[in-house]
Each structure stands twice: as structure tokens, then as C-alpha cells.
Amino acid sequence: MIRITVHLIREKKSLELEVPDNFTVSDLLKKLGYSIQGTVVLRDSTPVIESEKLQNNDVLEIFLTASGG
């Protein structure tokens, strides 16, 4: 298991999570109930793709870029 910190920018909250080894950005978005489309995930201010594996002690920011209208 690895530990990560996730900052949900739109919701203005942070989560400390334990996830399995080999967990990907896509897995994380599914776990949080987000779609890959319309979502940007940053690690150290750099966008990461959905197939990227998470690392222990990662700090991620999740931005929702799409909204209904």
C-alpha cells in the first residue's frame, strides 16, 4: 500500500488516502467518482496522464475543468 495526499480544488478539501501499489491516476479518479474527461491531475504543478502510477507520498491536485451548462 502507498499513502497519497489529494487536494480537491473545486471542493476545497484535502484527503489522505492509502491505495494499493500500482494504483494509477485513472484508478484514483474512479475511486473518487470523477471522470477522466474534464479532469486535470497535477503532481508538483505538472499534469499527469491517467495511466501514470502513483508513488508513495505523492501530493496531487485535482481540478475539474468541465461544468454543466
CHARMM-style PDB file with segment names, atoms N, HN, CA, C and O in Angstrom:
ATOM      1  N   MET     1       0.842  -1.193   0.000  1.00  0.00      PROA
ATOM      2  CA  MET     1       0.000   0.000   0.000  1.00  0.00      PROA
ATOM      3  C   MET     1       0.881   1.247   0.000  1.00  0.00      PROA
ATOM      4  O   MET     1       1.977   1.257   0.559  1.00  0.00      PROA
ATOM      5  N   ILE     2       0.376   2.284  -0.634  1.00  0.00      PROA
ATOM      6  HN  ILE     2      -0.515   2.276  -1.088  1.00  0.00      PROA
ATOM      7  CA  ILE     2       1.067   3.566  -0.638  1.00  0.00      PROA
ATOM      8  C   ILE     2       0.139   4.642  -0.091  1.00  0.00      PROA
ATOM      9  O   ILE     2      -1.085   4.529  -0.161  1.00  0.00      PROA
ATOM     10  N   ARG     3       0.746   5.677   0.450  1.00  0.00      PROA
ATOM     11  HN  ARG     3       1.741   5.768   0.507  1.00  0.00      PROA
ATOM     12  CA  ARG     3      -0.020   6.797   1.006  1.00  0.00      PROA
ATOM     13  C   ARG     3       0.112   7.999   0.080  1.00  0.00      PROA
ATOM     14  O   ARG     3       1.204   8.337  -0.376  1.00  0.00      PROA
ATOM     15  N   ILE     4      -1.031   8.640  -0.189  1.00  0.00      PROA
ATOM     16  HN  ILE     4      -1.918   8.366   0.181  1.00  0.00      PROA
ATOM     17  CA  ILE     4      -1.027   9.836  -1.033  1.00  0.00      PROA
ATOM     18  C   ILE     4      -1.876  10.916  -0.383  1.00  0.00      PROA
ATOM     19  O   ILE     4      -2.726  10.638   0.463  1.00  0.00      PROA
ATOM     20  N   THR     5      -1.632  12.136  -0.791  1.00  0.00      PROA
ATOM     21  HN  THR     5      -0.941  12.361  -1.479  1.00  0.00      PROA
ATOM     22  CA  THR     5      -2.454  13.273  -0.392  1.00  0.00      PROA
ATOM     23  C   THR     5      -3.091  13.829  -1.649  1.00  0.00      PROA
ATOM     24  O   THR     5      -2.416  14.048  -2.655  1.00  0.00      PROA
ATOM     25  N   VAL     6      -4.390  14.057  -1.585  1.00  0.00      PROA
ATOM     26  HN  VAL     6      -4.938  13.880  -0.768  1.00  0.00      PROA
ATOM     27  CA  VAL     6      -5.122  14.575  -2.735  1.00  0.00      PROA
ATOM     28  C   VAL     6      -5.806  15.873  -2.326  1.00  0.00      PROA
ATOM     29  O   VAL     6      -6.556  15.905  -1.351  1.00  0.00      PROA
ATOM     30  N   HSD     7      -5.546  16.939  -3.072  1.00  0.00      PROA
ATOM     31  HN  HSD     7      -4.936  16.913  -3.864  1.00  0.00      PROA
ATOM     32  CA  HSD     7      -6.215  18.225  -2.856  1.00  0.00      PROA
ATOM     33  C   HSD     7      -7.289  18.364  -3.931  1.00  0.00      PROA
ATOM     34  O   HSD     7      -6.983  18.444  -5.120  1.00  0.00      PROA
ATOM     35  N   LEU     8      -8.534  18.391  -3.505  1.00  0.00      PROA
ATOM     36  HN  LEU     8      -8.783  18.325  -2.539  1.00  0.00      PROA
ATOM     37  CA  LEU     8      -9.658  18.574  -4.420  1.00  0.00      PROA
ATOM     38  C   LEU     8      -9.943  20.074  -4.478  1.00  0.00      PROA
ATOM     39  O   LEU     8     -10.555  20.637  -3.570  1.00  0.00      PROA
ATOM     40  N   ILE     9      -9.498  20.701  -5.542  1.00  0.00      PROA
ATOM     41  HN  ILE     9      -9.001  20.244  -6.280  1.00  0.00      PROA
ATOM     42  CA  ILE     9      -9.504  22.155  -5.621  1.00  0.00      PROA
ATOM     43  C   ILE     9     -10.921  22.726  -5.633  1.00  0.00      PROA
ATOM     44  O   ILE     9     -11.206  23.679  -4.908  1.00  0.00      PROA
ATOM     45  N   ARG    10     -11.795  22.168  -6.432  1.00  0.00      PROA
ATOM     46  HN  ARG    10     -11.563  21.394  -7.021  1.00  0.00      PROA
ATOM     47  CA  ARG    10     -13.162  22.698  -6.518  1.00  0.00      PROA
ATOM     48  C   ARG    10     -13.904  22.565  -5.189  1.00  0.00      PROA
ATOM     49  O   ARG    10     -14.644  23.464  -4.788  1.00  0.00      PROA
ATOM     50  N   GLU    11     -13.699  21.436  -4.510  1.00  0.00      PROA
ATOM     51  HN  GLU    11     -13.097  20.706  -4.835  1.00  0.00      PROA
ATOM     52  CA  GLU    11     -14.385  21.179  -3.246  1.00  0.00      PROA
ATOM     53  C   GLU    11     -13.683  21.821  -2.053  1.00  0.00      PROA
ATOM     54  O   GLU    11     -14.220  21.844  -0.945  1.00  0.00      PROA
ATOM     55  N   LYS    12     -12.484  22.340  -2.286  1.00  0.00      PROA
ATOM     56  HN  LYS    12     -12.048  22.321  -3.186  1.00  0.00      PROA
ATOM     57  CA  LYS    12     -11.680  22.973  -1.234  1.00  0.00      PROA
ATOM     58  C   LYS    12     -11.467  22.043  -0.051  1.00  0.00      PROA
ATOM     59  O   LYS    12     -11.655  22.430   1.102  1.00  0.00      PROA
ATOM     60  N   LYS    13     -11.066  20.794  -0.354  1.00  0.00      PROA
ATOM     61  HN  LYS    13     -10.913  20.479  -1.291  1.00  0.00      PROA
ATOM     62  CA  LYS    13     -10.754  19.864   0.725  1.00  0.00      PROA
ATOM     63  C   LYS    13      -9.596  18.974   0.316  1.00  0.00      PROA
ATOM     64  O   LYS    13      -9.285  18.820  -0.865  1.00  0.00      PROA
ATOM     65  N   SER    14      -8.971  18.396   1.323  1.00  0.00      PROA
ATOM     66  HN  SER    14      -9.224  18.521   2.282  1.00  0.00      PROA
ATOM     67  CA  SER    14      -7.828  17.509   1.108  1.00  0.00      PROA
ATOM     68  C   SER    14      -8.119  16.160   1.726  1.00  0.00      PROA
ATOM     69  O   SER    14      -8.800  16.058   2.746  1.00  0.00      PROA
ATOM     70  N   LEU    15      -7.587  15.114   1.087  1.00  0.00      PROA
ATOM     71  HN  LEU    15      -7.033  15.196   0.259  1.00  0.00      PROA
ATOM     72  CA  LEU    15      -7.765  13.747   1.560  1.00  0.00      PROA
ATOM     73  C   LEU    15      -6.410  13.077   1.703  1.00  0.00      PROA
ATOM     74  O   LEU    15      -5.526  13.253   0.864  1.00  0.00      PROA
ATOM     75  N   GLU    16      -6.254  12.313   2.761  1.00  0.00      PROA
ATOM     76  HN  GLU    16      -6.972  12.169   3.443  1.00  0.00      PROA
ATOM     77  CA  GLU    16      -5.096  11.440   2.922  1.00  0.00      PROA
ATOM     78  C   GLU    16      -5.617  10.034   2.632  1.00  0.00      PROA
ATOM     79  O   GLU    16      -6.525   9.559   3.314  1.00  0.00      PROA
ATOM     80  N   LEU    17      -5.052   9.368   1.631  1.00  0.00      PROA
ATOM     81  HN  LEU    17      -4.314   9.754   1.077  1.00  0.00      PROA
ATOM     82  CA  LEU    17      -5.555   8.060   1.223  1.00  0.00      PROA
ATOM     83  C   LEU    17      -4.445   7.025   1.230  1.00  0.00      PROA
ATOM     84  O   LEU    17      -3.279   7.342   0.996  1.00  0.00      PROA
ATOM     85  N   GLU    18      -4.824   5.780   1.501  1.00  0.00      PROA
ATOM     86  HN  GLU    18      -5.772   5.522   1.691  1.00  0.00      PROA
ATOM     87  CA  GLU    18      -3.948   4.636   1.294  1.00  0.00      PROA
ATOM     88  C   GLU    18      -4.518   3.858   0.131  1.00  0.00      PROA
ATOM     89  O   GLU    18      -5.685   3.466   0.144  1.00  0.00      PROA
ATOM     90  N   VAL    19      -3.689   3.636  -0.877  1.00  0.00      PROA
ATOM     91  HN  VAL    19      -2.741   3.954  -0.887  1.00  0.00      PROA
ATOM     92  CA  VAL    19      -4.142   2.932  -2.070  1.00  0.00      PROA
ATOM     93  C   VAL    19      -3.159   1.805  -2.382  1.00  0.00      PROA
ATOM     94  O   VAL    19      -2.014   1.840  -1.929  1.00  0.00      PROA
ATOM     95  N   PRO    20      -3.593   0.814  -3.146  1.00  0.00      PROA
ATOM     96  CA  PRO    20      -2.703  -0.303  -3.476  1.00  0.00      PROA
ATOM     97  C   PRO    20      -1.505   0.128  -4.323  1.00  0.00      PROA
ATOM     98  O   PRO    20      -1.560   1.133  -5.031  1.00  0.00      PROA
ATOM     99  N   ASP    21      -0.436  -0.638  -4.238  1.00  0.00      PROA
ATOM    100  HN  ASP    21      -0.391  -1.455  -3.663  1.00  0.00      PROA
ATOM    101  CA  ASP    21       0.695  -0.440  -5.147  1.00  0.00      PROA
ATOM    102  C   ASP    21       0.164  -0.566  -6.577  1.00  0.00      PROA
ATOM    103  O   ASP    21      -0.830  -1.254  -6.810  1.00  0.00      PROA
ATOM    104  N   ASN    22       0.807   0.080  -7.512  1.00  0.00      PROA
ATOM    105  HN  ASN    22       1.614   0.638  -7.323  1.00  0.00      PROA
ATOM    106  CA  ASN    22       0.413   0.074  -8.929  1.00  0.00      PROA
ATOM    107  C   ASN    22      -0.916   0.771  -9.197  1.00  0.00      PROA
ATOM    108  O   ASN    22      -1.491   0.593 -10.270  1.00  0.00      PROA
ATOM    109  N   PHE    23      -1.419   1.559  -8.249  1.00  0.00      PROA
ATOM    110  HN  PHE    23      -0.952   1.704  -7.377  1.00  0.00      PROA
ATOM    111  CA  PHE    23      -2.642   2.342  -8.439  1.00  0.00      PROA
ATOM    112  C   PHE    23      -2.312   3.475  -9.411  1.00  0.00      PROA
ATOM    113  O   PHE    23      -1.279   4.132  -9.283  1.00  0.00      PROA
ATOM    114  N   THR    24      -3.190   3.696 -10.375  1.00  0.00      PROA
ATOM    115  HN  THR    24      -4.030   3.162 -10.479  1.00  0.00      PROA
ATOM    116  CA  THR    24      -2.947   4.733 -11.383  1.00  0.00      PROA
ATOM    117  C   THR    24      -3.829   5.957 -11.127  1.00  0.00      PROA
ATOM    118  O   THR    24      -4.744   5.934 -10.303  1.00  0.00      PROA
ATOM    119  N   VAL    25      -3.521   7.012 -11.859  1.00  0.00      PROA
ATOM    120  HN  VAL    25      -2.779   7.030 -12.528  1.00  0.00      PROA
ATOM    121  CA  VAL    25      -4.353   8.218 -11.795  1.00  0.00      PROA
ATOM    122  C   VAL    25      -5.788   7.861 -12.172  1.00  0.00      PROA
ATOM    123  O   VAL    25      -6.731   8.332 -11.537  1.00  0.00      PROA
ATOM    124  N   SER    26      -5.956   7.041 -13.189  1.00  0.00      PROA
ATOM    125  HN  SER    26      -5.190   6.658 -13.705  1.00  0.00      PROA
ATOM    126  CA  SER    26      -7.293   6.608 -13.599  1.00  0.00      PROA
ATOM    127  C   SER    26      -8.012   5.881 -12.467  1.00  0.00      PROA
ATOM    128  O   SER    26      -9.192   6.131 -12.222  1.00  0.00      PROA
ATOM    129  N   ASP    27      -7.312   4.988 -11.776  1.00  0.00      PROA
ATOM    130  HN  ASP    27      -6.353   4.785 -11.975  1.00  0.00      PROA
ATOM    131  CA  ASP    27      -7.902   4.277 -10.639  1.00  0.00      PROA
ATOM    132  C   ASP    27      -8.347   5.263  -9.559  1.00  0.00      PROA
ATOM    133  O   ASP    27      -9.422   5.120  -8.976  1.00  0.00      PROA
ATOM    134  N   LEU    28      -7.506   6.265  -9.303  1.00  0.00      PROA
ATOM    135  HN  LEU    28      -6.633   6.382  -9.777  1.00  0.00      PROA
ATOM    136  CA  LEU    28      -7.825   7.264  -8.290  1.00  0.00      PROA
ATOM    137  C   LEU    28      -9.078   8.046  -8.671  1.00  0.00      PROA
ATOM    138  O   LEU    28      -9.961   8.248  -7.837  1.00  0.00      PROA
ATOM    139  N   LEU    29      -9.159   8.482  -9.915  1.00  0.00      PROA
ATOM    140  HN  LEU    29      -8.441   8.318 -10.592  1.00  0.00      PROA
ATOM    141  CA  LEU    29     -10.330   9.240 -10.352  1.00  0.00      PROA
ATOM    142  C   LEU    29     -11.600   8.401 -10.222  1.00  0.00      PROA
ATOM    143  O   LEU    29     -12.636   8.907  -9.790  1.00  0.00      PROA
ATOM    144  N   LYS    30     -11.526   7.129 -10.592  1.00  0.00      PROA
ATOM    145  HN  LYS    30     -10.685   6.717 -10.943  1.00  0.00      PROA
ATOM    146  CA  LYS    30     -12.691   6.240 -10.444  1.00  0.00      PROA
ATOM    147  C   LYS    30     -13.082   6.107  -8.981  1.00  0.00      PROA
ATOM    148  O   LYS    30     -14.264   6.158  -8.644  1.00  0.00      PROA
ATOM    149  N   LYS    31     -12.085   5.937  -8.104  1.00  0.00      PROA
ATOM    150  HN  LYS    31     -11.124   5.896  -8.377  1.00  0.00      PROA
ATOM    151  CA  LYS    31     -12.343   5.792  -6.667  1.00  0.00      PROA
ATOM    152  C   LYS    31     -13.051   7.034  -6.113  1.00  0.00      PROA
ATOM    153  O   LYS    31     -13.916   6.929  -5.243  1.00  0.00      PROA
ATOM    154  N   LEU    32     -12.673   8.207  -6.627  1.00  0.00      PROA
ATOM    155  HN  LEU    32     -11.971   8.292  -7.334  1.00  0.00      PROA
ATOM    156  CA  LEU    32     -13.252   9.457  -6.148  1.00  0.00      PROA
ATOM    157  C   LEU    32     -14.560   9.808  -6.855  1.00  0.00      PROA
ATOM    158  O   LEU    32     -15.232  10.769  -6.481  1.00  0.00      PROA
ATOM    159  N   GLY    33     -14.921   9.029  -7.876  1.00  0.00      PROA
ATOM    160  HN  GLY    33     -14.375   8.248  -8.180  1.00  0.00      PROA
ATOM    161  CA  GLY    33     -16.167   9.275  -8.599  1.00  0.00      PROA
ATOM    162  C   GLY    33     -16.058  10.331  -9.682  1.00  0.00      PROA
ATOM    163  O   GLY    33     -17.061  10.919 -10.086  1.00  0.00      PROA
ATOM    164  N   TYR    34     -14.835  10.576 -10.155  1.00  0.00      PROA
ATOM    165  HN  TYR    34     -14.020  10.099  -9.827  1.00  0.00      PROA
ATOM    166  CA  TYR    34     -14.619  11.563 -11.207  1.00  0.00      PROA
ATOM    167  C   TYR    34     -14.400  10.882 -12.550  1.00  0.00      PROA
ATOM    168  O   TYR    34     -13.922   9.750 -12.624  1.00  0.00      PROA
ATOM    169  N   SER    35     -14.760  11.597 -13.605  1.00  0.00      PROA
ATOM    170  HN  SER    35     -15.148  12.517 -13.545  1.00  0.00      PROA
ATOM    171  CA  SER    35     -14.498  11.144 -14.961  1.00  0.00      PROA
ATOM    172  C   SER    35     -13.108  11.616 -15.376  1.00  0.00      PROA
ATOM    173  O   SER    35     -12.633  12.652 -14.911  1.00  0.00      PROA
ATOM    174  N   ILE    36     -12.465  10.859 -16.247  1.00  0.00      PROA
ATOM    175  HN  ILE    36     -12.852  10.017 -16.626  1.00  0.00      PROA
ATOM    176  CA  ILE    36     -11.162  11.278 -16.760  1.00  0.00      PROA
ATOM    177  C   ILE    36     -11.319  12.529 -17.617  1.00  0.00      PROA
ATOM    178  O   ILE    36     -10.501  13.446 -17.552  1.00  0.00      PROA
ATOM    179  N   GLN    37     -12.376  12.555 -18.417  1.00  0.00      PROA
ATOM    180  HN  GLN    37     -13.041  11.810 -18.470  1.00  0.00      PROA
ATOM    181  CA  GLN    37     -12.627  13.729 -19.251  1.00  0.00      PROA
ATOM    182  C   GLN    37     -13.072  14.880 -18.356  1.00  0.00      PROA
ATOM    183  O   GLN    37     -13.915  14.705 -17.476  1.00  0.00      PROA
ATOM    184  N   GLY    38     -12.508  16.038 -18.587  1.00  0.00      PROA
ATOM    185  HN  GLY    38     -11.824  16.180 -19.302  1.00  0.00      PROA
ATOM    186  CA  GLY    38     -12.880  17.212 -17.814  1.00  0.00      PROA
ATOM    187  C   GLY    38     -12.181  17.309 -16.476  1.00  0.00      PROA
ATOM    188  O   GLY    38     -12.558  18.128 -15.637  1.00  0.00      PROA
ATOM    189  N   THR    39     -11.160  16.480 -16.261  1.00  0.00      PROA
ATOM    190  HN  THR    39     -10.853  15.815 -16.942  1.00  0.00      PROA
ATOM    191  CA  THR    39     -10.419  16.489 -15.005  1.00  0.00      PROA
ATOM    192  C   THR    39      -8.928  16.607 -15.299  1.00  0.00      PROA
ATOM    193  O   THR    39      -8.405  15.930 -16.184  1.00  0.00      PROA
ATOM    194  N   VAL    40      -8.252  17.472 -14.553  1.00  0.00      PROA
ATOM    195  HN  VAL    40      -8.677  18.022 -13.835  1.00  0.00      PROA
ATOM    196  CA  VAL    40      -6.801  17.612 -14.669  1.00  0.00      PROA
ATOM    197  C   VAL    40      -6.189  17.240 -13.331  1.00  0.00      PROA
ATOM    198  O   VAL    40      -6.612  17.730 -12.284  1.00  0.00      PROA
ATOM    199  N   VAL    41      -5.190  16.368 -13.376  1.00  0.00      PROA
ATOM    200  HN  VAL    41      -4.847  15.970 -14.226  1.00  0.00      PROA
ATOM    201  CA  VAL    41      -4.480  15.956 -12.170  1.00  0.00      PROA
ATOM    202  C   VAL    41      -3.043  16.457 -12.279  1.00  0.00      PROA
ATOM    203  O   VAL    41      -2.361  16.217 -13.276  1.00  0.00      PROA
ATOM    204  N   LEU    42      -2.595  17.159 -11.237  1.00  0.00      PROA
ATOM    205  HN  LEU    42      -3.149  17.354 -10.427  1.00  0.00      PROA
ATOM    206  CA  LEU    42      -1.245  17.700 -11.207  1.00  0.00      PROA
ATOM    207  C   LEU    42      -0.427  17.052 -10.100  1.00  0.00      PROA
ATOM    208  O   LEU    42      -0.932  16.774  -9.012  1.00  0.00      PROA
ATOM    209  N   ARG    43       0.843  16.818 -10.398  1.00  0.00      PROA
ATOM    210  HN  ARG    43       1.253  17.044 -11.282  1.00  0.00      PROA
ATOM    211  CA  ARG    43       1.828  16.398  -9.394  1.00  0.00      PROA
ATOM    212  C   ARG    43       2.968  17.397  -9.516  1.00  0.00      PROA
ATOM    213  O   ARG    43       3.570  17.523 -10.583  1.00  0.00      PROA
ATOM    214  N   ASP    44       3.271  18.105  -8.438  1.00  0.00      PROA
ATOM    215  HN  ASP    44       2.782  18.002  -7.572  1.00  0.00      PROA
ATOM    216  CA  ASP    44       4.319  19.139  -8.471  1.00  0.00      PROA
ATOM    217  C   ASP    44       4.071  20.140  -9.599  1.00  0.00      PROA
ATOM    218  O   ASP    44       4.994  20.517 -10.322  1.00  0.00      PROA
ATOM    219  N   SER    45       2.835  20.559  -9.736  1.00  0.00      PROA
ATOM    220  HN  SER    45       2.086  20.253  -9.149  1.00  0.00      PROA
ATOM    221  CA  SER    45       2.414  21.544 -10.741  1.00  0.00      PROA
ATOM    222  C   SER    45       2.543  21.063 -12.185  1.00  0.00      PROA
ATOM    223  O   SER    45       2.460  21.866 -13.115  1.00  0.00      PROA
ATOM    224  N   THR    46       2.745  19.762 -12.377  1.00  0.00      PROA
ATOM    225  HN  THR    46       2.812  19.110 -11.622  1.00  0.00      PROA
ATOM    226  CA  THR    46       2.870  19.191 -13.714  1.00  0.00      PROA
ATOM    227  C   THR    46       1.724  18.220 -13.966  1.00  0.00      PROA
ATOM    228  O   THR    46       1.483  17.335 -13.145  1.00  0.00      PROA
ATOM    229  N   PRO    47       1.007  18.366 -15.088  1.00  0.00      PROA
ATOM    230  CA  PRO    47      -0.076  17.426 -15.388  1.00  0.00      PROA
ATOM    231  C   PRO    47       0.444  15.992 -15.514  1.00  0.00      PROA
ATOM    232  O   PRO    47       1.527  15.750 -16.046  1.00  0.00      PROA
ATOM    233  N   VAL    48      -0.351  15.056 -15.014  1.00  0.00      PROA
ATOM    234  HN  VAL    48      -1.231  15.252 -14.582  1.00  0.00      PROA
ATOM    235  CA  VAL    48      -0.014  13.638 -15.157  1.00  0.00      PROA
ATOM    236  C   VAL    48      -1.134  12.946 -15.924  1.00  0.00      PROA
ATOM    237  O   VAL    48      -2.306  13.294 -15.783  1.00  0.00      PROA
ATOM    238  N   ILE    49      -0.758  11.962 -16.738  1.00  0.00      PROA
ATOM    239  HN  ILE    49       0.195  11.680 -16.853  1.00  0.00      PROA
ATOM    240  CA  ILE    49      -1.737  11.256 -17.554  1.00  0.00      PROA
ATOM    241  C   ILE    49      -2.397  10.147 -16.736  1.00  0.00      PROA
ATOM    242  O   ILE    49      -1.878   9.729 -15.701  1.00  0.00      PROA
ATOM    243  N   GLU    50      -3.537   9.683 -17.215  1.00  0.00      PROA
ATOM    244  HN  GLU    50      -3.959  10.023 -18.056  1.00  0.00      PROA
ATOM    245  CA  GLU    50      -4.336   8.728 -16.433  1.00  0.00      PROA
ATOM    246  C   GLU    50      -3.652   7.387 -16.211  1.00  0.00      PROA
ATOM    247  O   GLU    50      -3.986   6.682 -15.258  1.00  0.00      PROA
ATOM    248  N   SER    51      -2.704   7.016 -17.065  1.00  0.00      PROA
ATOM    249  HN  SER    51      -2.432   7.588 -17.839  1.00  0.00      PROA
ATOM    250  CA  SER    51      -2.026   5.728 -16.898  1.00  0.00      PROA
ATOM    251  C   SER    51      -0.821   5.808 -15.953  1.00  0.00      PROA
ATOM    252  O   SER    51      -0.192   4.792 -15.658  1.00  0.00      PROA
ATOM    253  N   GLU    52      -0.505   7.003 -15.485  1.00  0.00      PROA
ATOM    254  HN  GLU    52      -1.015   7.829 -15.724  1.00  0.00      PROA
ATOM    255  CA  GLU    52       0.632   7.205 -14.582  1.00  0.00      PROA
ATOM    256  C   GLU    52       0.381   6.499 -13.248  1.00  0.00      PROA
ATOM    257  O   GLU    52      -0.693   6.625 -12.660  1.00  0.00      PROA
ATOM    258  N   LYS    53       1.387   5.754 -12.782  1.00  0.00      PROA
ATOM    259  HN  LYS    53       2.259   5.651 -13.260  1.00  0.00      PROA
ATOM    260  CA  LYS    53       1.274   5.078 -11.485  1.00  0.00      PROA
ATOM    261  C   LYS    53       1.587   6.055 -10.368  1.00  0.00      PROA
ATOM    262  O   LYS    53       2.505   6.869 -10.471  1.00  0.00      PROA
ATOM    263  N   LEU    54       0.813   5.961  -9.306  1.00  0.00      PROA
ATOM    264  HN  LEU    54       0.068   5.300  -9.222  1.00  0.00      PROA
ATOM    265  CA  LEU    54       1.023   6.819  -8.150  1.00  0.00      PROA
ATOM    266  C   LEU    54       2.205   6.301  -7.343  1.00  0.00      PROA
ATOM    267  O   LEU    54       2.487   5.103  -7.323  1.00  0.00      PROA
ATOM    268  N   GLN    55       2.887   7.222  -6.682  1.00  0.00      PROA
ATOM    269  HN  GLN    55       2.658   8.195  -6.699  1.00  0.00      PROA
ATOM    270  CA  GLN    55       4.050   6.893  -5.873  1.00  0.00      PROA
ATOM    271  C   GLN    55       3.756   7.208  -4.414  1.00  0.00      PROA
ATOM    272  O   GLN    55       2.937   8.076  -4.110  1.00  0.00      PROA
ATOM    273  N   ASN    56       4.429   6.498  -3.511  1.00  0.00      PROA
ATOM    274  HN  ASN    56       5.094   5.793  -3.758  1.00  0.00      PROA
ATOM    275  CA  ASN    56       4.258   6.760  -2.091  1.00  0.00      PROA
ATOM    276  C   ASN    56       4.579   8.229  -1.797  1.00  0.00      PROA
ATOM    277  O   ASN    56       5.558   8.780  -2.300  1.00  0.00      PROA
ATOM    278  N   ASN    57       3.742   8.839  -0.983  1.00  0.00      PROA
ATOM    279  HN  ASN    57       2.946   8.392  -0.575  1.00  0.00      PROA
ATOM    280  CA  ASN    57       3.869  10.248  -0.575  1.00  0.00      PROA
ATOM    281  C   ASN    57       3.594  11.248  -1.686  1.00  0.00      PROA
ATOM    282  O   ASN    57       3.960  12.417  -1.563  1.00  0.00      PROA
ATOM    283  N   ASP    58       2.953  10.812  -2.772  1.00  0.00      PROA
ATOM    284  HN  ASP    58       2.656   9.862  -2.872  1.00  0.00      PROA
ATOM    285  CA  ASP    58       2.539  11.760  -3.802  1.00  0.00      PROA
ATOM    286  C   ASP    58       1.593  12.784  -3.202  1.00  0.00      PROA
ATOM    287  O   ASP    58       0.783  12.466  -2.331  1.00  0.00      PROA
ATOM    288  N   VAL    59       1.705  14.015  -3.678  1.00  0.00      PROA
ATOM    289  HN  VAL    59       2.362  14.273  -4.386  1.00  0.00      PROA
ATOM    290  CA  VAL    59       0.746  15.072  -3.369  1.00  0.00      PROA
ATOM    291  C   VAL    59       0.170  15.499  -4.714  1.00  0.00      PROA
ATOM    292  O   VAL    59       0.881  16.007  -5.581  1.00  0.00      PROA
ATOM    293  N   LEU    60      -1.132  15.282  -4.866  1.00  0.00      PROA
ATOM    294  HN  LEU    60      -1.710  14.869  -4.162  1.00  0.00      PROA
ATOM    295  CA  LEU    60      -1.803  15.545  -6.138  1.00  0.00      PROA
ATOM    296  C   LEU    60      -2.861  16.616  -5.968  1.00  0.00      PROA
ATOM    297  O   LEU    60      -3.485  16.730  -4.914  1.00  0.00      PROA
ATOM    298  N   GLU    61      -3.056  17.398  -7.014  1.00  0.00      PROA
ATOM    299  HN  GLU    61      -2.549  17.306  -7.870  1.00  0.00      PROA
ATOM    300  CA  GLU    61      -4.150  18.373  -7.063  1.00  0.00      PROA
ATOM    301  C   GLU    61      -5.073  17.957  -8.198  1.00  0.00      PROA
ATOM    302  O   GLU    61      -4.629  17.643  -9.302  1.00  0.00      PROA
ATOM    303  N   ILE    62      -6.372  17.961  -7.901  1.00  0.00      PROA
ATOM    304  HN  ILE    62      -6.733  18.216  -7.004  1.00  0.00      PROA
ATOM    305  CA  ILE    62      -7.357  17.576  -8.918  1.00  0.00      PROA
ATOM    306  C   ILE    62      -8.260  18.770  -9.192  1.00  0.00      PROA
ATOM    307  O   ILE    62      -8.894  19.323  -8.294  1.00  0.00      PROA
ATOM    308  N   PHE    63      -8.293  19.147 -10.470  1.00  0.00      PROA
ATOM    309  HN  PHE    63      -7.778  18.697 -11.200  1.00  0.00      PROA
ATOM    310  CA  PHE    63      -9.126  20.251 -10.937  1.00  0.00      PROA
ATOM    311  C   PHE    63     -10.194  19.692 -11.853  1.00  0.00      PROA
ATOM    312  O   PHE    63      -9.898  18.887 -12.735  1.00  0.00      PROA
ATOM    313  N   LEU    64     -11.424  20.110 -11.654  1.00  0.00      PROA
ATOM    314  HN  LEU    64     -11.664  20.764 -10.937  1.00  0.00      PROA
ATOM    315  CA  LEU    64     -12.488  19.764 -12.602  1.00  0.00      PROA
ATOM    316  C   LEU    64     -12.596  20.928 -13.581  1.00  0.00      PROA
ATOM    317  O   LEU    64     -12.869  22.061 -13.184  1.00  0.00      PROA
ATOM    318  N   THR    65     -12.380  20.643 -14.858  1.00  0.00      PROA
ATOM    319  HN  THR    65     -12.158  19.723 -15.181  1.00  0.00      PROA
ATOM    320  CA  THR    65     -12.353  21.715 -15.860  1.00  0.00      PROA
ATOM    321  C   THR    65     -13.662  21.865 -16.598  1.00  0.00      PROA
ATOM    322  O   THR    65     -13.891  22.891 -17.237  1.00  0.00      PROA
ATOM    323  N   ALA    66     -14.519  20.879 -16.529  1.00  0.00      PROA
ATOM    324  HN  ALA    66     -14.332  20.045 -16.009  1.00  0.00      PROA
ATOM    325  CA  ALA    66     -15.805  20.939 -17.241  1.00  0.00      PROA
ATOM    326  C   ALA    66     -16.924  21.175 -16.242  1.00  0.00      PROA
ATOM    327  O   ALA    66     -16.876  20.708 -15.104  1.00  0.00      PROA
ATOM    328  N   SER    67     -17.921  21.901 -16.687  1.00  0.00      PROA
ATOM    329  HN  SER    67     -17.961  22.281 -17.612  1.00  0.00      PROA
ATOM    330  CA  SER    67     -19.084  22.100 -15.825  1.00  0.00      PROA
ATOM    331  C   SER    67     -20.334  22.078 -16.682  1.00  0.00      PROA
ATOM    332  O   SER    67     -20.291  22.324 -17.887  1.00  0.00      PROA
ATOM    333  N   GLY    68     -21.428  21.781 -16.045  1.00  0.00      PROA
ATOM    334  HN  GLY    68     -21.463  21.581 -15.066  1.00  0.00      PROA
ATOM    335  CA  GLY    68     -22.698  21.728 -16.774  1.00  0.00      PROA
ATOM    336  C   GLY    68     -23.153  23.103 -17.178  1.00  0.00      PROA
ATOM    337  O   GLY    68     -22.704  24.109 -16.628  1.00  0.00      PROA
ATOM    338  N   GLY    69     -24.041  23.142 -18.133  1.00  0.00      PROA
ATOM    339  HN  GLY    69     -24.406  22.325 -18.580  1.00  0.00      PROA
ATOM    340  CA  GLY    69     -24.452  24.481 -18.518  1.00  0.00      PROA
ATOM    341  C   GLY    69     -25.525  24.418 -19.486  1.00  0.00      PROA
ATOM    342  OT1 GLY    69     -26.012  25.456 -19.935  1.00  0.00      PROA
TER     343      GLY     69
END
